[in-house]
Amino acid sequence: MNASRAISQPAASRRAFLLGGLATAGTMVLAGCSNDPSPAARPIGATPSLTPSAGQRVVSQSLVAKPTTLDLGGVTVDTWAYGDTAPGPLLRAKAGDMLRVTVDNQLPDDTTIHWHGIRLRNVADGVPGQTQDPIKPGTSYTYEFTAPDPGTYFFHPHVGVQLDRGLYAPLIIDDPSEPGRYDAEWVVVLDDWIDGTGTTPDEVFTKLTGGQGGGMDHGSMEGMDHGAMRGMARDGAQPFGDAGDVAYPHYVINGRAPADPDVLRAKPGQRVRMRVINAGSDTIFAVAMGGHQMTVTATDGWPVEPVTTDAFYIGMGERYDVEVTLDDGVFPLVATPVGKKGIARALVRTGPGRAPADDTTPRELSGQVLMGTDLRPAESSRLDPKDPDDQQMLHLSGQMQPYSWAVNGKPFGQNTPISLTRGNRVRLRMMNMTTMTHPMHLHGHTFALPNGLRKDTVLIAPMRSIDVDLDADNPGDWMAHCHNIYHAEAGMMIALNYVK
Ligand SMILES: [Cu+2]
């Protein structure tokens, strides 16, 4: 099988739409009705409790999902978050531990939590109408599951476009047998921020789907297009085509805007393990640390053959673990939104000195930027060699006008679930027939790319196809979807149900 191959079917230029479409957006037909991905509300009933096995450690935590006001560092926003911070509190356990997390929903809306990347039992997966009933406002709900695999994960709601609020937090599963060849750890959560800046993600979605016509309040097409052109000039070879739909007013690292950034304080010569998580809803980032090279050691929790690079791309829902040996001074950690205008940054301080200017783009971002799909798996991350028993197609389609995204020809709720048989090696052929890049995410499993790389979220560039293999070893009803949350909400999602 070819790892990745061009698809010859032509597609209309999405850029042409962006330039020409806005003037007529006010007259667009309301497209939302036929795109409503909400499955028929299927009552699920009580979730069976989980009893820890003999000697199994239980990690308990409480979360409050609630409206709050946050200072992003010179920017004050009203938003929804887990507690009074975004990212929310770090959740940490060891591989094999049981997690027991109670969520108190103080939001004015239903919610759930999806434990992104964890191969957990199906009933804890957080998909309303499929694995649980939604958590109603004013009620609480307890998730219980075992986390089998070490790695860098995060969690977020699986309801509407709530991920684009402040509702996300890192989840780290430690490996008890890992040597820990580093002196310090830095969890680095990237996000694109619009909530509470005069609009909400729900309003953004309504405008994208044409419900109110007009353009983005903060993302005028003029601004969007300048951003895109600047991006292309900076790295003319950026491989993602049109990478996003929303021009965000802010990009943040660990909830901080560039003017008042998060700071890692360490000593020169120390080896830092960074766990980089893209919690953005519509933004692929290119990440670099000024004056440093980074060694990528894992992606989506799975070890890779270490690769040293100046910079790497990270799509929505992806995670990369990288190690850096720190020089002496003050250095920016920068994440630039691909195809958009703006910058996210944090600082590393190992000695005295002035921080570089807010908008400094390190030269490390001007050269080759590592594509995650070019990584190779560590031997320990490989699936056992086996021919697929079954092949299934995920045909991705859609466009901006009308704003509509689909898998296998229809939006979620209208498309036919894929059937999986327990015990099979299944090959998913994901074909992107659009002019946008889609970070495709699979629940409850990880898959292997043709070169063996294990992931749960993979960026598929415009008009490209990729085959991924998985072992159907975790029975239940699962989801595969684009992790652009606006695409997912518009219908780029499909169920994968085990044959009962
Ligand atoms: Cu998408």
Boltz pocket constraint, residues with backbone or C-beta under 6 A from the ligand:
constraints:
  - pocket:
      binder: B
      contacts: [[A, 437], [A, 438], [A, 439], [A, 482], [A, 483], [A, 484], [A, 487], [A, 488], [A, 492]]
      max_distance: 6.0
